[in-house]
Amino acid sequence: MREVKELRELSDEELVKKVEEYKAELRRLITEINTGGSVQNPARAKLLRKSIARALTILKERRLRKNVG
């Protein structure tokens, strides 16, 4: 839950950058896995997907709150 708290403290622009970083790392990791390379932590892909989803959820909540308020 610490990650969610840290993500909520970021601005919208920082969150978008964070999502881009996560996606780039995920693409690199998946490519490495698919080419048969030795991956130190293959479970990292799952963690990255969850982190991306968390960040996008926070962004969507903020946008909805701005539209309502």
Buried (B, 14 or more C-beta within 10 A) or exposed (E): EEEEEEBEEBEEEEBBEBBEBBEEBBEEBBEBBEEEEEBEEEEBBEEBBEBBEBBBEBBEEBEEEEEEE
